[in-house]
Every structure is written in C-alpha cells, then in structure tokens.
C-alpha cells in the first residue's frame, strides 16, 4: 500500500517529497490515508467510480476553467471578427458614396 511504501522510505532515512499516481481511485480514499504524511499528491487521472462496466472520471476544476477560457476567447475572437467585418462594410459603403474621393484613397 502507499502507506507501507512511505513508511519504508521514512525508515530508510530518506524523505518523500511527493507522490505521483497514474490512476487515483477517489472512491478508495487513498489520498486521505496519505494526508497524514504531509506530502503533496498528484494524479494524472482521478476515477470517481467503476460500475456496470462504466468508468466515471472526476472532471478537474482547472480543466473546466480552461474550457471556459477557450470558449470565451473564441467568442471574443468571433465578435471581434464580426465587428471588423461590419466596419469594413461600413467603410466600403461610405467610400462608395463619395465617388472620386474613394478612388483617390484606393490609389494610395
């Protein structure tokens, strides 16, 4: 178990500076057991449950925030693109109504 491994590390005189876990089974409370050792625990994937052949993962807060940021950035980009298109259309409409003045600018 993780607890036994941390005891072996301690008994050898070494210091554990952290625990890295590939799959953390949240439902087994392993992280709670390690809390008494006062070491950081990092897991690549957190499994909430395994039932009826379905593995349910824990969605990390950071992931949700990242997805929201990406969505907001995309919305902002689309709005900016729409604003630029609108401005270009308005500019071309205004230039088209001014006759020779428009052609003078286009030759620059």
ZIQUIGI-V632345 format. One record per residue. N is the residue number from 0. RES is the residue in three letters. PHI is phi in whole degrees, 0 to 359 (NA if undefined). OMEGA is omega in whole degrees, 0 to 359 (* if undefined). Layout:
# ZIQUIGI-V632345
n=(N,N)
res=(RES,RES)
phi=(PHI,PHI)
omega=(OMEGA,OMEGA)
This chain:
# ZIQUIGI-V632345
n=(0,1,2,3,4,5,6,7,8,9,10,11,12,13,14,15,16,17,18,19,20,21,22,23,24,25,26,27,28,29,30,31,32,33,34,35,36,37,38,39,40,41,42,43,44,45,46,47,48,49,50,51,52,53,54,55,56,57,58,59,60,61,62,63,64,65,66,67,68,69,70,71,72,73,74,75,76,77,78,79,80,81,82,83,84,85,86,87,88,89,90,91,92,93,94,95,96,97,98,99,100,101,102,103,104,105,106,107)
res=(UNK,UNK,UNK,UNK,UNK,UNK,UNK,UNK,UNK,UNK,UNK,UNK,UNK,UNK,UNK,UNK,UNK,UNK,UNK,UNK,UNK,UNK,UNK,UNK,UNK,UNK,UNK,UNK,UNK,UNK,UNK,UNK,UNK,UNK,UNK,UNK,UNK,UNK,UNK,UNK,UNK,UNK,UNK,UNK,UNK,UNK,UNK,UNK,UNK,UNK,UNK,UNK,UNK,UNK,UNK,UNK,UNK,UNK,UNK,UNK,UNK,UNK,UNK,UNK,UNK,UNK,UNK,UNK,UNK,UNK,UNK,UNK,UNK,UNK,UNK,UNK,UNK,UNK,UNK,UNK,UNK,UNK,UNK,UNK,UNK,UNK,UNK,UNK,UNK,UNK,UNK,UNK,UNK,UNK,UNK,UNK,UNK,UNK,UNK,UNK,UNK,UNK,UNK,UNK,UNK,UNK,UNK,UNK)
phi=(NA,298,298,297,297,294,293,298,299,295,297,280,92,276,240,280,256,169,235,250,234,287,239,260,272,303,291,266,61,296,297,297,298,283,301,293,269,56,236,292,239,239,232,284,218,249,264,281,198,227,211,53,75,244,260,255,263,275,274,287,300,300,295,298,295,298,296,295,299,298,296,297,296,295,299,297,296,295,295,298,296,295,298,295,296,298,297,297,296,298,298,292,293,294,291,293,278,261,61,297,302,295,291,297,292,289,275,287)
omega=(179,181,179,179,178,177,178,179,181,180,181,181,178,179,177,181,178,179,176,185,178,179,177,177,185,183,179,177,179,180,179,178,182,182,180,181,175,176,178,179,178,178,180,183,180,181,180,180,173,181,177,178,181,177,179,181,175,177,183,180,180,179,180,179,179,180,179,178,179,180,179,180,179,178,180,180,179,178,179,179,179,178,179,178,179,180,179,178,180,178,181,177,180,180,180,181,185,172,185,180,180,182,178,179,184,180,179,*)
